[in-house]
Amino acid sequence: MTSIEKLSLDLLLIRSVYRTGDFTPTEVVQEVYRRIRASPGSSIWLWLREEADCLAYAEKVAERLDLPLAGVPFAVTDNIDAMGIPTTAGCPAFAYIPKDSATVLQLIEAAGGILIGKTVVDQFGASLAGVDTPSGTYHSVYGDNCIAGGPATGAALAVASGFVSFAIGTDTTGAGQSPAAYNHLVSIKPTQGIVSTKGITPGCRSLDCTSIFASCVSDAASVLDVIVAEDPEDPWSRAARAHTRFACPFVFGVPKVEQREFNADLESEICYLRAIEHLEALGGRAVEIDFEPFREASSLAESGAWAAERFHAVGGFVEAHADAVEPGVARLILSGKSINAIDVFQATYQREILKKRRSVRGRRLICW
């Protein structure tokens, strides 16, 4: 049997060792705190639950190992509300104390998950690099010469560092995908509306999603099963349609060869090609697509009319507390103030045009 010091916190493995009795939730929580104390990466925690409180909760959960996430340690980014705990969205001056936990957090805890703490996040979800956090710049677990990605920087690092089994962050235009990619993790960005965003500091409310960070697809899918739920208090919430997650055969899109940019990084190019080969081995068929509509859509979301939605969310605070906000973040958010309703409608029309252009023979593809 593996010693607890070397135990992987992969969700399915943790559930297995609980069933066999090799380890208990209490022992796993004790190991989590030992790892955090021993690691220089512990600075990712903006709030860490008292170990004694966590151990007491673990003992209660040990009596309900039938729950889908019983005894599984997890983290959330600090733009997700936890009742009675400050939410800062990466900006200490913005802090407030929520009276209720976010819906997604309530669902996970009801399923037996053990919240370890809240992790750093780029201010107001406005960076993809992990450099605009209240604690400075963060690096990938693979070295100080690599960025950690963002905005959900801390969520990715908490999982990749072996502190928790999974983490919950947000994703508007890549907040989940970026840090997951830079730390060799899986990030699931659910279809908008099937996971509630109630209790989450908005970036662009019409685009925001709740994302999952895990070490493998099966772990992330297990968490997704718990948090998919219609929420009457979330105006974007809706019931999820039944579907097969990964039916074979399947078709997936890849950019045309001339549109693939690796910036002379041969290793990345090789990894990309190997990934395509792996998907084909799983029963997929690669179809070349025009990637330009995706670039244009990204531009619309980041610097176009949707900047007005970012201003709507926190622009008033940024104007009143300019000294408390990173200059780059402030510029992005304040740029939305000058956008008018005509700009928004034009962008909305353009987005629908881009949706039509992204399809191949009428089919929507998994895009790689």
N, C-alpha and C positions, 0 to 999 in steps of 0.2 A: 504494500500500500504506500502511495506517495505521502511524504510528510506534509503537514499543513503549510509549512513555509514554502513548499514548492507547488502547492495546489493551484491549478488554474481556476480562475473564477468564472469560466464559461458557464452560462446559465444552466444548460442541460447537464453539465458535469456536476454542478453544485446540487441540483435536484436529485441526481443519482446517488451522490454520497450521503444525502439525507435519508433517502429510502433504504440504503444498505446499513445505515447506522455508523458508517466510518467516521463521520464528523457531524456535529450539531450546529444549528444556527448560531448559538452562543460562541462556539469555538471559531467559526468563520468570522464573526464580527470582531472577536478579539484579534484575529490575524489581520483583518483589514486595518484596524487602528495601529497595530504594530508596524505594518508596511508604511502607513502614512507618516508615522513618527520617524521612521528610518530613512525616508526618502527626501532628497532635496526638492523633488517635484511637489511637495505638500503645499507649496504656495498657491496652487491652483484653487484652493478652498477659500471662498470668501466667508462661508459659515460652515462650521463643522459641528454636527450634533454631539452633545456630551456622551462620552463612551458609556457611562453608567446608564443613561436613558436608553441608548441603543441596545445594550445588553438586556435590560429589562423587557424591552419590546421583543427581542429575539427569543426570550424564554416563552413569552406568550405565543408567538408564531409557531414555535416548536410543537405546540399542541394542535396545530392546524396544517399539517404538512400536505393535506389534500388540496390546499389552495394552489393555484397555478404558479404563483411567484413566491411561495412561502419561504422565508429565510434568505431571499436573494437580495444582496446589497446593491443599491443603485444611487445615482446622483442626478441632480437637475441643475441646469444653468440658472444664473441669478437674474433672469428675466421671467422666471416662472414663480408664481406665488406659492409660498408655504405658510400656512396660517401662523401668525404671530412672529414670523421671521422677516427681517427687512428685505425688500426687493429693491435692488439698485439699478438694474439694467446696465451695469458697467459704469455707472456714474454715481458715486456716493452722495452727492448733493441732491440727487433725484429720489433718494430712499423714502419708502413708505412702509407701513406695517399692514399687511393684508389681514382682513378678518376671516377669510376663508382660503383654503388651498385651491390651486387650479384644478379643474375637473380631471385632467389627466393624472395629476398626483393623487387625488382621492381614489381613482380607479386602481392605481398600482398598489397603494397601501391597503385597499380593501382586498386585493388579491394576495396579500402577504409580503409584499416587497418592503425592504428595510431601507429607509432614506438615510444615507450617511451624511450628506451635506449638499451645499449649493456651490457651484464652481464659477470661475471667472468667465466673463463674456465681453466681447468687444462692445464699446458703448453704443447702446440703442441698436445693436445688430447692424452697424453701418460699415463694417470692414470684413474682408475675407482673408485677412492675414494673421490675426491674433496679435496685433501690435497696438491696438487702441483699447487696452483693458486698464482698469484702475491700478493694476500691479505692474504695468509695463509690458514688455514684449515677451512672448513665450515661444519656445522652440519645440520642434517635433521630438518624439522619443528616440528618433534615429540620429540625433546630433544637433549641436548648437549652430551648425551651418545650414540648417533647414528650418523653414517657418513651420508653425504648428497649424496654420489655417484658422479661419474664424468665420463668423462670430462665435460659434459654440466651441471655442477653444478648450475651455476647461472640461466640457463633457467628453470630448474625444480623448484628452490626456488622462482623465480619470479612468477610462476603460483601458486605454493602451498601456498605462502604467501598472495595471493589475490591482487597482484600488477597489473597483466595483465590477459587477457583472455586466451592467448596461447603464446607459445614461440617457436622459431626455433633454433635448434642446429644441431649437426652433429652426425653421428654414423658410426664408422668403425667396431669395435668389441664389442659393448656394451655401447657406450658413451651415447646413449639415454635411453636404457633399465635400466641401473644401477641407475641413479638419479631419474628416474620416479618411480621405484619400492620402493626406500627408502623414497619417499615423497608422496606415494599413488596417483600417477597420471597415465595417459595413455600416452604412447609414441608410435607413429607410425613410424616404419622404412620402408619407401617405397621400393619396389623392385628397385634394383640399375638401374639407368638410366632414370626412369620415372620422376624424379625431378632433375633439374639441380644442379650441384655442382660448377658451374662457379662463381668465386668470393669468394670461400671458401678456407682457408688455408688447403692444403692437409695433411692428415695423411698417408694413403695408397690410392693413387688415384684410383687404380683398385678395391678397396673395399669400398670407402667412399660413404656415403648416407647422404641426408639432412633429419633430423628427426623433428617431431612435438611433442610438449608437451602440453597437455590439461588436463582438469579435468575429461573428459568423452570421450567415443569413438565417439559419434555423433559430438562433437565439433572438435575433431581432424580430423574426416572425412570431415567436412565442409572446413577446411583449406586445406586438401589434394586435394579436388576438384579444388581449386584455383591455387595451385602450380604445379600440374601435367601438364607439357608442354614440348614438344620437343625443345631443345635448340641447334641451329646449331653451337654455339661456345663452346659446351661441347662435347668432343669426345666420352664420354660414353652415351650421351643422346640418347633416342629412344622414339618412340611413345608407349604409354601405350595400352595394349590390353583391350578390353571391357570385363568385368567380373562381376559376382555377388559377392558383398562383403562378404556375410555371408549366403550362401545358406544352406537350411536344407533339408534332414539330412546331417550332415558332420561328418568326421572322424578326430579325433585329437590324436596325439601321447603323451604318458607319459612314462618316463623312467621306466625300470623294478624296482620293489620294492627294490631290493638289491643295485641299483645304485643311489637311492635317498639319498642325504646327507643333513642333517639338523643340524649337529654339536650339537646335544643334545638340540636344540631349539624346544621344544614341540609346542609352539605357532605357529611357522612357519609351522611346519608339519600339524597342524590342519587346518591352513588357506589354505595350498596347497590342502589338501583333499577336503575341502569345495569348492574350486575353480573347481575341477574336477566335483563334484556333480552339481555345477551350470551350467557348460558347458553341462553336460548330460541333465539337465532340459531344456536347450535351443534347444535340438534336436541333440546333439553330441553323438558320440560313441567313448569311449576311447579305444585305442589299445596300448599295451605295445611295446616299441621299445628298441633297444639297443642304449644306450646313448653314448657309447664309441666313435663312429665316430665323434660326436660333440665335445667331449673333445679333440680328436686328431686334429680336424680342428682348434679349438681355439688355441691350442699350435702352430700350423703352422703360424697362423696369428700374434700371439703376440711375439713369440720368434724365429720363424723359418725364412724362406727365405723372408717373407714379411717385416722383419726388414730392409732389403736392400731398400725397397721402402720408408720407413720412413727416412732413411739416404738420399736418393735421394731428398726428399722434403726439409729438413731443416738441413741436416748433415753438410754442409759447414758453415752455421751460427753457429751451436753448436760448431764446432771445433774452430772457430775464437772468440767465446764469451763464453768460458767455465764458467767464473765467473757469467754469467747472467742466467745460466740454472740450474735448480734443479738437484742434482747429480744423482738421480734415473732416471730422464728423460734423462739426458745426456747419461747414461750407455745404456739405451734401444736403443736410436737413433744411437749411435756410434757403437753398436754391429753389425749394418747392413753393416758396411764398409768392413768387412772381408768376406762377402758372395759373392760367384762368380756365374756365369751364370749356371754352372752345378747344383749348389744347388737349384737355382730357378726352373729349369726344373724338377728336382726330386720332389720338393715340389708341383709343378703344377700337375704332374702325380698323386702324392699321394692324392691331393685334389679331383681329378676326381674319384679315387677309393673310397674315403670316400663318395662322392655324391651317388654312386651306393649303398653303404652299408646302407645309411640312409633311403632308401625307404622300404615300406612294400607292397609286391605283386604289385610292379610297381607303387604304388600311392605315391604322395608326400603329406605329412601330415602337418596340423597345429601342432606344437610341444609345449607342455606345461610343 
